[in-house]
């Protein structure tokens, strides 16, 4: 069931109808409606076997939270009136129990993820090309596993009390809009909303619809149209592919990747808004970033913050890294001492980010590229500052700001070489040809030779137009303007006109994607 | 009574969308596609005995006028351009509502049993069906609510006909529509080398041109070289519908030029698919004939019979329709018609003087 379908519209409308109905709302049953809808949706999309895995994740992570609470309660009770030695022993035992439970739950869940997503791919003879033990990779497993693990770690560290109601917790894990592609929400931000009472609010509904429309525009007027062109340019495997064709393919990919992913997230967030549930933002105009580090605070934000909170800081603050930092400070200077642990942590984080995307070499290379560039830029920050001063650059000027944006865009696009050109040797050729065999004419000829995308010129022009629309909206958002509020503040007809234009852009995108043949005979 | 702003926005949006949709449909939805012509003419027919269903291969191959002359029956060609199997199933379902029909002939190529489907063709097919239907809304609902479409974008885009079915010859399209011409007066009749002569049959006078690309073959043009579970499932449905109604279903692989057959893969892929399909249909009790493999003593399909690597022209349709009737009549007379066809690659190749030297004019062994 696609988001853009009559089935999904009816499904959502039915859910909303029941959700906002007075009796349901007044009896505190809205979360039950969401749970039923989520489980139904997951069963429909994932099938029975996938259901088993999400239940295992929900059950084990819920149980972990309850165990931590139970251990903590028992420990607090036991240490009352105990002497110092006893308290010390009690604490040791308590921490050991908690840590053991944490490790077991993490092993179960990450182990399942690894077995299904990675071992099956790396050893097809063992498990089959796509799955472990003949089981299909459960939909959304990467997202709900990370989301559930964040809950486990938070309850382990006592950030908030554990959820006592398993069904409420199951809703947090399985909430249907987010299940396929995130965002990776945090329990303390999402769960209170899921269980709260929500009255009908036009603002949430209107914002949701607008967000959904925007997501469809990105997906169908940009991402889907560009995908086949990108494939034709980047998947030839031809070692003599013109560098100009590669550069064009990568630039188109930068648009397609953003439009596809952020468009999907817009739809997800918009659907949640319809139920007055506000999810974590996952994109914040990433191509306006002024550094690669800034880019990763704007792109797949929830994955970045997850990595920051559960990998980067825990790793960087380990005794080993602290000792390393001291050693570096002593032998390599103060800046190195402060920065190197973070650099190592960043490389680790992005290595994991790469693997999270998939077990293929190009994802790992892409992750490491990002980690190394961020680490390098942190290490070289003082050198860059000295260079800017020596060149009398006004680093606060608008011009320098634009320079940083363009520089970051180039750096990000180099990273897309790793992400999108899957074959190692072809990628090497593409890199080489980008610098040593640009061949603009050859690239144009290659573009002209594309035959499986009919009306290529119109398709590209239209996608470019849609990209401009997204660019303008992004600029407005970057300046802090609430686009939805501004739109709905207008008079009815102009607002309706803008919305209609958005819908028509989506429809034209569909039309161009399914371009038929020529004259009347070829008309179906 | 003051209407709230959200309601005003919604009403204004709806009005704009209806107006824009009407305008875009008028400008872009083609005047007289094959589906619309077929359904309109089909609805005029009475007491049909036989229908031919399938994509353009079928539309150009079975000439109902010749068939009717030779058999004394009444037939109609329900094939349309790019007709996917799901639409064929719908065509058969509609046909079986006519109690007079006792034979359904499915004319396809291997590609039609693969996984690729033209959404445009399917959509236009249903638009044609609904425009010629007495109950258009029911037809609309059948489309959007069917399991094939309900959970997909087609269920929404169905409301916007120009999305999936649009012509690039906009000026001519507007001209025909503004002139209020009958779909049979123009467009098709005046198309280059093609004439719609009625009963769903499109007559093509073009032959494979001298400058044609020898690499344009079924193997190269169509990426799928296998049958898909989806289309085989639909074929099962068609078989079941016909058997339930006591209607004979005949599956025909329409003629392709020899160079297309001989260039299909390098390791016997063509005959592997042929064997699979034959065995599958035999198991289901369905007659199947592959006229690309018809022995030359029964009919020769040379270059003069083809428009391209997969479509026969008018000469080919005449020859093929007669050959088809000959096979049916031979079978009815108790002959073993399997003797009329090649069944192995070696036998087929042996019928050519030089099977490895591919050309548009492949010489047969005398």
Interface residues (C-beta under 8 A of the other chain):
Chain A: X1 X2 X4 X5 X6 X7 X8 X9 X202 X206 X455 X488 X492 X493 X495 X496 X497 X499 X500 X503 X504 X507 X508 X510 X511 X514 X516 X518 X519 X520 X521 X522 X523 X524
Chain B: X5 X6 X8 X9 X10 X11 X12 X13 X15 X16 X17 X20 X28 X30 X31 X32 X33 X34 X35 X80 X81 X82 X118 X119 X120 X121 X123 X124 X125 X144 X145 X150 X151 X152 X153 X155 X156 X157 X160 X162 X163 X164 X165 X166 X167 X168 X169 X172 X187 X188 X191 X194 X202
